[in-house]
Amino acid sequence: MTSIQSRQNVDEVAGRPANDNQTPNPTDFSVVDLVSSSDDEVADMVRRTERLALSLIIAMAIILVFAPVIVIALVYGI
């Protein structure tokens, strides 16, 4: 026969953390640390992001216009 283990002390179980992950180290870095505090560099980053967003929107518009035309041309063999 196997012996039944005794139940653990309730206070001991209640004192444990809910997860078994390691607590975060206060010296961990975040993405915000990568952003420069210089106004010129931030303004340059915003300009590049706006240009990228505009070019992406224009490319999506072109694809949405020409993709159905190409599909219809291939289906009907024009």
Beta strands, then each sheet from edge to edge (+ up, - down):
end
